[in-house]
Amino acid sequence: MLLPQTRVGIAERRRPDFVAFVPLQYWNYKWVAIQLDGAHTEDQAISDKQRDTDLIEQGYEVIPIGPTQTNYLREVQRLVEIFEDWMNLAKEKPSDIAFEAEVSGVESDRLPEM
């Protein structure tokens, strides 16, 4: 699900047009900021670059989408294909998305007897 105009980080900065949290594995998501970028002025391009840098610092991958001859249709189709590829990584290459989790402790009375 795409979430529109979500606040990310410091509230005074420009917000992304949409964010998505793409499930890669149980409790492991790819954070994506989607920008609907049309024809912008040079000043706007500088602002967009700063916005993208801020989002990357917050842990998001930024994907800009611009209108084509068919408006945003082909670009959105491409975005859905990217999301599907990411969601299939758990089946195809689980070691590419696995992450190391530190165990802080165990409760011995909850361990099964061997």
N, C-alpha and C positions, 0 to 999 in steps of 0.2 A: 504494500500500500504506500502510495506517495503522500507525504505529509506536507501541506503547503505552508510557506512562510514561517517556518519554525525558528525560534530564537536559538542561536548557537553561540555559546561563549558570552562575550560582553554584549549587552542588549543594545548599546548605542550604535553598533556597527551594522552595516547592511546585512540583511538576512538572505539566505539562499531562497530561490523560488520554490524548490521542493527538497526534501530529504527522504532517503529510503534506508532502511536497515535490512540488508539482504542476508538471509540465513545461509551460513556456510555449513554449520554443524551445530549440534546442541549447545546453546549458550555462546556461540561464536558467530558474530555478524560482521559484515562489511558495511561501514558507514559511508553513505554516498550523498553528496550535495549536488543537486541538479540545477543548472543555471540555464534559463531560457534567454539566450543572448541573441538579439537581433543586431541590426546595424546601429552601432554606437559611435558617439563622438570620441575624439582622442582623450578628452578629459574623463569620459565615462570608462574608456578602456583602462586607464590608469587606476581608477576606483575599483573596477572589476578585478584587476590583478591583485590589488591589496586585499579585497574581499576573499579571493581564492586562497591567498597566502594564509589569511586568518583561519579559513576553514581547514586547510591542510594541517595547520598547527594544532587544531582541535581534534585531529584524527580522521577527518573525512577525505574521501577521494572525490575530487571535483570533476564532474562531467558537464561540459557546456553543450547545449543543444541550440542550433540555429535553424531558422526556417529555410526550406529549400523550395523548389518549384511546387511541391505538393504540401506546402506549409510544414508542419512538424511531423507528419505521418511517418515518413521513412526514418527520421531520426528517433522517434519513439519506438518503432519496430527494432531498430538497432539496439536501443537501450534495453528492451525486453530480452533480446538475444544475449546481451552481455550478462544480465541478471541470471538467466537460465544457465549460462556457462559457469558462473560462479557457484550456483546452487548445486551443480553436478560435480563439483570438485570433490566433495566428500565421498562420492562413489568411485570416481576415476583416480584421484590422487590425494588420498586422505592425509598423507604425510606433508603435503604442501600447505595445508590449512591447520594442522594440529598445532596446539600451543602447549607450553609447559606450565603446569599448575603446581604451585608449592603446597605441600601438605603441612598444615600447621599442627596437627595432632590427630590422634585416633582415640576412640573410646573402646578399650579392650573388652568391656562387657557386651558390646554390640557386635563383636567379630564372631563369625560362625565357627563352630568347633570343627576341627579337621579329623 
